[in-house]
Amino acid sequence: MPDKDSGIESHKRRTVLKVGGASAVGLSGLAGCLTGGDGGSGEETTEAPDTTEDGGNGDDGDDGDDGTTSANDDMDFGGAELNVMLNVGAISTVHKEHLIPRVEEKYNLNINTTTAVTTEQLTQVEANPDNPPDVLIPDVIGFDRAADNDWLEPLTDHTDIVPHIEKIDDKFVHYDGIGASWEVGEVLPVINTQLWDSTPDSHASVMQDSNSTAAVPFSWSGGPYLLLMASAIATGEPFDSQLDVDAGFDWLEENFAPNVSSEYGGVASAKQQLAGGNVDTLNLFWDYMVFDMFQDDQPIDPLFRLEPTGIAFAESVGVTRNSDNMDAALVYANECLSPWFQETASEQMGSGVTHEDAEVSDVALEFGATTSDEFDQLTFPDFGYIWDNRDDWAERYNALF
């Protein structure tokens, strides 16, 4: 989901993961799937309630037992601390309200969380090579950079402790097993249905026919995605190829820029603009960000799987290679990939699932959540192409808008 160059929001459960040195690390502000409000990171500032102290499980009363037998079933970490970096918004909330209380109680762990977008998570790993956070929850774009730097431990090398990895569909296991997705969805345009006479049926028509659209900032990953989508439209080449962005910029200038009335600076403000009719479209947005609007019967429609391609996102889990508590980190990854947690996330976020024994919730299906089969209709961009060119593209994009 989106990403902004911003500070890291820390949340204290028992102690707080100390972060620093980000300004000295040359990572650009690009991440995958995020959410939030008008805060510095595009993140809602409301914290999830802490259920740890009263022993709440945050589950449905069966302790999330999915029947899987593994080497970690009898593990007790004696109150050891585990540092977990969570992506923002609903992603952070579902971990804090449901997964973390379960893992703390089941394995006798004290889990400290820091909330940060994908790029900021990578920055902390690079800035603290000898004492990195133990667990990362980034979008899959982060694994491209992590793989190049050998920062993460392959989960597939630890199937005794992470047995759920063996039931994750291969397309959701990334970069030789250093990460695996626990939920999936789509980056897409979202329209106010009261301001459109008919529903657009392509990315081109959404961009061309809008009367007043809010464009995604380039510092969010949706910025490069929007540029690449325009480049795919202009050239007729596949979205996941190394597209001609000169053609994309020309297409945006002629067909899209005249319809842009604002560039949203935070998710909450963007949703308010859309619901209030100040804009007719958000371009581009992450589907789970508007799930609450769908549940509230607001006049919005996320336009799933448009032509020429749908843009995939996949929120994932990884364990740092230099973790001080590798086994506990692997246990967290396993619980994150479990059918119980995936189904909880599906119900809370409207997301798709990746475990063969998990089912997408009924309310998520009604929303339009991406199933495993429908994911094949979506495409990731060329992440390496984005990382290599993002700074140069940003200057042109920001000048255009």
N, C-alpha and C positions, 0 to 999 in steps of 0.2 A: 503494500500500500503506500502512501505518500511519505515523503521525507523532507524535512527542512533542516538547514544548518541552524543548530540551536543547542542550548544547554541540555544536560541530561537531568531528567526528573528522577529523584531518588525517593524511595518509599521505605520507611523503617518498620520492619516487623520486630526484630529484636536488636539487630545492629544493621548498619547500612554499609553496603559495599562502597568503599572509597574509590572515587574516580578522579582522574587527573591526567594532565599531559595531552589532552586532545588537541590543543592548539599547535602542538609541536609535530603532529602527525599529519602527513599530507594526503589525507583521504578527503575526497570531495563529498559534498552533501547529497548523496544519492542512496536511497534505500528502497526496499519493497514495501509491502503492504503495511500501512499504518492507519491510525485513526486519531481523532481527537477534536479539540475545539480551538479556541483562539489563543491558547497559551503559546509559549515560545517554540514548542515543537509541533504545533498543530494538534495538540493533545488536550482532551478534556481534563480539567484539573481536579475533578471529583475522584477521590480515592475509593477503592472498594473497601467494604467493611472488613476488619480483621477478625476472622473467626477462630484464630488459633488459640487464644487464651482460654476460651470457654470449651475447647475441645471439639468444636463443630467439625463435622466431616465435609460439609458442603456437598454431599451426595444424596442419593435417594433412599438411604437407610440400609443399603446392602453392602456398604463400604466399598463399592465399586468393584467387587470381586468378579472377575471375568473368567475365572476357572483356569487361567494359564498357570502352569507349574514351571518354575524357573529357579535358578541357583540363588536368587535374591529373596525368595519367599521368607526365609528366616533371618534375614539381615537386620541387625540392630546397630545403629551407628553411634549409640551412646550420647546423643545430644550434639553431635558434631555439626558444624556450620557448613552450609552450602550456599554459594553465591550464584544467583540466577539473574540473567539480564533478559527482561521481557520486552517485547514490542508493545506499542502503546494502545490506548483506548480499550475497546472490547476485548482485545487479545490479552492485555494485562489483567483486565477484570476477571475474565473467566479462569485464568490461572490462579489468581489470588483468592477468589471466592470458592473454587471447587477443587482444583488439583493440589495446590500447596497444602491446605489443611490435611488432606488425605495422606500425602507423602510424608509430612511431618509426623503424623500420628503413627502411621504404619511402620515407618523405618526409624523412628526416634531421631529426627533431624530438626535442626533450626535453620530455616531457609530465609536468607536475606535477598531482597529483590531490588533491582535498579531498573527503572523504566527508560528505555532509549530506543530510538529508531535503528534500523539495520546498520547504517553506516557508523553510527556512534558505538554500537556494539563492537564492530570490527576495529574501530579506533582504540577501544579499551584493550582489546586483545593485543594489538600491535604495540601499544604504549606500555603494556605490562607483560612482557613475554615470559617472565619467570613467576608471575603471580596473576594470571589472568582470571576473569570470572570462570566459574566451573561449567555453566550451561548457558547457551545462547538460544534465543527464540527469534531468529530473523526470517525475513522473506528469503525465498530461494536465490534471489540475486546475490545475497551475501555469500553464498557458498561458492560462487564463481571466484570471488576474490580470496576467500579462505583457502580454497583448493590450490590456488597459485602459490600461496605462502605456507602451506602445510601447517595450518594453525589448528586443525580439528582432527580428532581421533575417529577413525572409521567405526561406526556403530555396528557394521556388519562383521567386524572382527570379534564381537562380544555377544554373540547370540545366546550364550548361557545366561547373561544378565539382561540382555535386551531381546528376549524371544519374540516380541511383537514385531520387530523389524522384518522377520521372515514372512509375516502376513500382510505387509504393506506392498501394494501394487508396485511393480518395478519402476513405473514411470514417476512414482513419488519418492523414490530413493535416489539421492542426488550425488554426483561426483564421487563415484566409487564408494558410496556408503557413508560419507562424512556427515550427511544430513538426511533427514527423512521428514516428509510433510505430515502434519496431524490435521490439517484442514486446507481446503482449496476453495477458490472462487475466481471472480473475473473483475478486471478493471474495465469500466465501461461508461458510456454516457448515461446520465440520469435526467429525465425530463419532468417538468411540471405538466401533468396531463391537461390541466385547465387552460394552458396557454398554447396548445398544439391542436390543430384541426384534425390531424391524423398522426398516427405513430410512425416516425421515421423507420425505414427498413435497412439502412446502411450507415456506416460511419460518415461517408461523404454527405449524405442527405442531412444528418444531424448537424454537421458543421456548417453546411451551406445554407440551410433553411431556418436556422435559429434566428430570432429577432434580437435576442439579448442573452448572451451566454457568459458564464463565468469560466475563465480558463485556469487550468492547473498551473501553479508556479513551476518553473523549470527545475528549481531546487528539490522538488518532489520527483520521485521516479516517474510519475505520470507525465511530467514535462517531456523527457526524452521519448516516452511511449507515444505521446500525441504527435511529436515531430516524425517519428518513424511511421506512425499510422498514415499521416499525410503523405509521406514519401512512398508508402506502399500504394496509396490511392493514385498518386501522380505517375508512378512508373509501372504499375501493374505487377511488380515483383513481390515475392513472398515477404510477409512481415518479419520473419525470423532471419532474413538474409542481411547482408551489409548493404543497406539501401542507400540510394543517392539522395542525400539530405538537401543538396542544392535544389533539386526538384521539389522536395518537400517544403522547404522554406518558401519557394515561389508559390506553391499551391496554397499554403497557409495565408500568405500575404494577400492573395487574390480572393480566396473563397471563405476564409475563416476570420481573419483579423477584423474586417468591417463589422462583424457581428459580436465582437467581444466588448462587453460593457464593464467588466471587472475581472480582476485576477484574485481569487479567494486566498486569504492568508491563513485561514484555519478552518477546520472541518465544521465546527459548530456554526460559525458565521456563514459558511457556504450553504449549509442546510437551511439556515434561517432565510437566506436570500432566495433559495429555491422555493421553500414552502410559502413564503410571503409574496411570491410573484415578482420580485425584483429582477430575477433572471428566469428564463424558461428552461435552461439547461446547465448542468455541471459537466464539464468535459476536461479531463476524465475523472472518474471516481471509483472507489472500491465498493463492491456490492454490500459487504457486511456493514459498511458505514451508514447505510440508509435502512437497515433492517428494522431499527426502532421506528422509523418513519412509516414503514410498511405496516408494522404492528399497530401503529396509532391511526391507521386509515387516512394518512395524509395523501394529497393528490400527486403522488410521484410514481414514476415507472422506470426502474432500471432496465436498460435495453440489452438483454442478454444475447450473446452470440450473433451479433450483426456481421454482415459482410463488409470488408473482405476477410476479416478474421476476428476472432475474439481474443482478448489479451488475458493470459493466464496469470494468476498469482497462486502461491502455495506457501503458507506459513509453516515453518519447519522448526526442528530442534537439532542442536548440535552440542557436542561436548569438546571442550578445549583439550588439546594434546597434553598441555602442561598443568592440567587441573591438579590441585592439591588433594582432592578427594574423588578420584576417578570412579570408584565403584558407586559411590552415592550419586554422582552425576549421571552415570549410566542408568541407575535405577530411576532417576527422574525422567530421563529420556524414554525409558520403557513405559512408565506410567502415562507419559504424555501421548504416546502412540497407541495406548490401549483403546479398545472399542468403547469402554465406559466413558472415558474422557472425550473421545471424538464425538460420541452421540450427545454428550452434555454440551460441547461447543456448538454442535449443529443446532441444537434447540435454542441456545443463548445468542448465537451470532448469525444464524441463518446460513451456515456454511456447509460445504460438502465434506465428505469423509474419505479416508484413504485405506483403512484397514478392511480386509475382505469380510470380517465378521461384524463390522459396524454398519449401521443404517442411517441414512439421512433422515432427520426428523420430519414429521408431516408438515409442520409450520414452515420449515426451511424449503421443502418441496413446493409448497404453495407460493412462497416468495419467489422461487425460481432458482434455488441453489444448484450449483454445478454438481452433477453426479460423476462418478468415475468414468462412465462411458462418454458423457457429454464433455468431459475434460479433453477428450481427443479432438474436439472441434476448436479448442483454444490453442494459442501459440505463445511461447515465451519469445521475447526479443533476443537478439544477440547481445548477451550481457557484456562480453568482452569488448565488443564494438562500442557499447555505451561507456564503459569505464575508460576506454582509451581516448574518447572524443568529447566527453561530457563538458569539459571546461570551454572548449572552443565553441561548441553548439550553444552553450548558455549565453554567451555574449550576443549572438545573433538573435536568439529567441527573445531575450530581455529587451533588445532594441526594437524588435517587432511589436511587442506588446507593452 
